[in-house]
């Protein structure tokens, strides 16, 4: 099977970061929010996208 080195490296970084917090999502969230408060210019907020309604094909 083909492996993408960038994807693999990203997964390893993500796993190491999560392991620092024993994979506790609340602790990870708090850390990310703390980082955001310390350097708000590193984080961007985008407005939510509106879902696109795709009409269903008619079945005859």
VENSULTA-V842193 format. One line per field, one symbol per residue. burial: # if it has 24 or more other ideal C-beta (glycine too) atoms within 12 Angstrom, else .. A space follows every 50 residues. Layout:
burial->???
This chain:
burial->.................................................. ..........
